[in-house]
Structures are given as C-alpha cells and as structure tokens.
Amino acid sequence: MKAAIFYGARDFRVEDIEKPKIQPTDILVKVEACGICGSDLHAYKEGIFSRPGFVMGHELAGEVVEVGNRVKHIAVGDRVVPLGRVIEKTCGECFWCQRGQPQWCLSISHKPCGECTQCSSGKWWLCEQNQRYMGMGYSRNGGYAEYMFVPEANINRNVYKVPDSVSFEEATFLEPLWGAYKWVEMANTQPRDTAVVTGLGTIGLLVMQVLKHRVARVFVSDISEKRLQLAKELGADVVINASREDPLTRVIELTGTGRSFSGKGGGCADIVIECSGAPTAFKQAIEMTRTGGHIVLVGLYEQEISFDVNHIIHKRLKLVSSFNPGRRPAPEEISDCMDLLASGKVKVRPLISHEFPLDEIMSAFDMQTKANESVKVIVKP
C-alpha cells in the first residue's frame, strides 16, 4: 500500500509499504480522509514532537474493510473514526491508577521485542510488538496511508461510527472537536462569561464555536485576515487582527480594566484559550484575564518563554494544561461532539480550504503552513 513516511523536517516520502495484518481483536480501515493537525505541522516545520520512519496522521475517517473474529458490533462496510490508544490492563491499585492516570501504571509491561529489524536498527518505536500500544499517528502508523489498523477495536471506546449525514471529510474533525469540547469544559465556563480565543487554526475555530454555546461573548485574535473573516461568519462577537492592533489594548477596551494584588491593570476576560503557540499571545493572555480567571493552554510552543510569574500569583490565575494522554473519550462526550457535527451547531465544512491526494502530501503540508491561504487541509489517500 502507499503511505507517506515521515523522515524529518519538511521530508515526507510516499513509499510502498506492507499492508497491516490484523489480529483477531483488530480491524483494518481504508482511510478516506485525514486532516493535517497543528502537531503534525510542528513536526513538518521543525522535526519536533515526532519520530522518523513512521506514518503520521491522527485526524482520520474511513471504511472498515477487515474485522477480526473476536471483534463485536463492528462490521465490514461501517463508516468509522478511530480514536484513542490501547492501554494495557493495569493494576488499579498503584499511585497512578488511584489518581486516574493508568497510562503510568507500573504493571504495564509492553516493550519492543529487541530482535526484529526495526529494533536492530535502533527504531524500537517501529517494532510491530510495540506499535500496538503507541499513539496513532504519533508513533504508531496513522492516517497518511491507504490503510491503517486499529488494535483491540472496541465500539464507542476507540472506534466510533459515523452517521450517513456526515461526510468522511467532516468526520475527520471529530478528534479535534473532542479536544475543543474538553478544553472548553476545563475553563469552567459560565453563561455570563467573556472568553477570548487566541490563534484561529482549526482548533481555535472549533473552540470558538463550542464557546458560543456556553458563554455570553467570544472574542478572537489572529493575524490571518482569511481566518478572522471566517471566525466572524461563524459567530465570533469581536475579531481582532493582531497585525493591525494590540489585542490586549482591545480586550481592555471591551471588558474594562482589571484589578489584582498588584493594583489596576490588564483586562477582565473571564477565560482565555490560547491556541496559537505564540509567546506573545501567552504573555498577553496573562494580562487579558481577570483575577481568578482561567487560561487554557492548547497551542504547542516551539521555543521557551520568559514571563513574570508574579502576575500569575497576584491575579490568582488558573493555568490549565490541555495535554491529557492516556484518557479515553467518554462515550457521551463523543456522542455530543458527533451531534454538534451532524446538527450543524459546529460547522466544519467551511473550515476545509484544500484537499490533496496522498501523492502530493508535501504540497498539502506546504499549503497548511500558509495561514493567509488555508485553514484546514485534508489529505485523501
């Protein structure tokens, strides 16, 4: 089968590799569409957050073409979105299990075989024995390929069916929409709140749309006129072009001047969800947020940031990490997200700016880097 192999920064190569073989508990999915995520883009631009030699892509949808004989409630022909990863049976009693972080349980024993070609060459993460337990599209082969397997396939745990009213292209948004959904919940939203979203990639635009159903006002900030116009069309109350005006000054004008132990200053936004990964946006988020407010950090940063920690302390800010490895989506969360897609309460079709065949994956990634021309780029194996 054809697959786009990641070798390093700005280096994908479409090659023929062996089609995955499934075990009795697995399914094989023919990939129909796979979105380019911001984390994929970091790997493409800088060669970070990823390992060479495997197939990236975790925002995918496709059709089931093979089903292991021990898999229940999934059939050939089902339209599905794979999500999550396999977590081995844990002890349920250790420090980590008791704190809801079973991915760190000391009883987990999976490891590379140490004998295969991949292990011998030092690429242990590509060992077939180890691949089953790696994150799809991060170290386990993902969606930039004609086929991918789902280990330990379990309906509504790591495989979710797609209604006929939702296209494969739209279904690729289920994974990032679930992210947006849980990040908004982390902000402890209240109906009276004012929220600010900084950075309007796919995630920022999804976060903005979810917030519109939870809070009174949503402001957005970005430097891309294309993305700002799209945000306005999708319901943003205020759009701020950060290349033309200072977002912090504008937020202060709209929300009033804040107060803290340090005195007057900054804005009174109840929530800031930082999706850009830009150091300046992070510093401004600290100043935009009212005393006692929430900042949810979603964007990944490619460099270290220097900032005044005292502002965080004096303002009693709640900084929340968006990173949540190991947790499976709750079925009701995915059901809510699928309903948002199917009902059109969250509109994703307008976010799809370009589609490329797998053979043109380098062009696809190059287009995704152009914020003034693209929003979400979809790869079609």
Phi, psi and omega in degrees: 000159176275142177209148177266109182270132177273124178247342180159188183306126179053040182217085167254142177228125178278118185227164173269123177233170182291136175295136183300143174258132183261154173264172184303338182262008188249169169230158175246131183244130171277116185285125179260331180200146178213124181277155174269117181271160177300325178293325174298322183293323175300317179297317181296316185282319189242350182074023182250167179061024182202168178237145181286151171101359182237180183257118179280182176107110181234357177258081190228161174216150181191191183246135179289128180242342175217144180226127176296151187287356176253005180273135181248148171067016174229133184230157173303134181099346177296140174268123190221161167238118173280139178218156173080187182218164178282130172244122181297162177302131183248170186285331181077002187235341187286177180309312186286318179299318182291344180253016175072025178234064186294344180296343180257007182304134183289347179279348178293127190237006183295142180200160179300155183289332179081000185237339185286174181300319182294316178297318182296330181271001178091000180262064186300332182291346178265359178300131183302324180294328182273330185303327183301334187252007179269163180288129180302125178080358176249316173222334171270141183307133186244219197268357176274059183201164180290326181222153171212151180257152176245111180285147178050050185297128184216117184299136180065016171236314172221006174222131183230132182281146183255125178295153183298336181285349181252124180288163176301319181298316178293325182294336178297344180277354184300316181296309178292331178292322175300320176301311180300319181299312183286328179291324175295320178297324179297338183277359178054053185296148174232149184303333183274353191291155167249127181240148176239133175245120178254123183098116187243048164288193180305314182298312181300320180290326175290315178303316180301317182291322177294318179300327182301336179267000186238333189231174184282317183221144176231121174257148178229151181222136178196175176252355181267117179296324179299313182287326177295319178295320178297317178300319179297316180296331182270001170119003179300138182283324179220133175246135184236118177274105187291349176274350183243336179215159181280117182301322181297314179301318181294319180295321177298318178300322187275333186246344184098169182272133183280169176226146177205184178302332181279352182113201180280153176149157180074188183256188182233033173293136179286326185221138166233126174250110188268108185248001188273327187075015179267127181306320180298320180295323178296314180297319180292327178300319179300323181278329181291328191279138179291162173302128182086002182277178183248137169238121177254121183266110183251313182295144176269144185254135182268000179210162179286156183236137174255128181208166182273107181295332181300329178296323178292316181294310184293333180265002180051043182285147176254104177269125185242128175280135178278349187285128186215062184290147173093338182276130174279146174298139173289139182308322181291330177294314180294321177300317178299316182294319178296323176295321178298321178291309186294326182278343184082006176296327167247118184264122182247336179304319179295342181281340182281105183265331183212151172229136181229147171287161182303323181299341182249035185296327177296320177294323179299312180293322178298319178294322181296336178285346186265091187296334180278350181244335187233162170236286176239127178256131181251134175260134183244094179297000000 
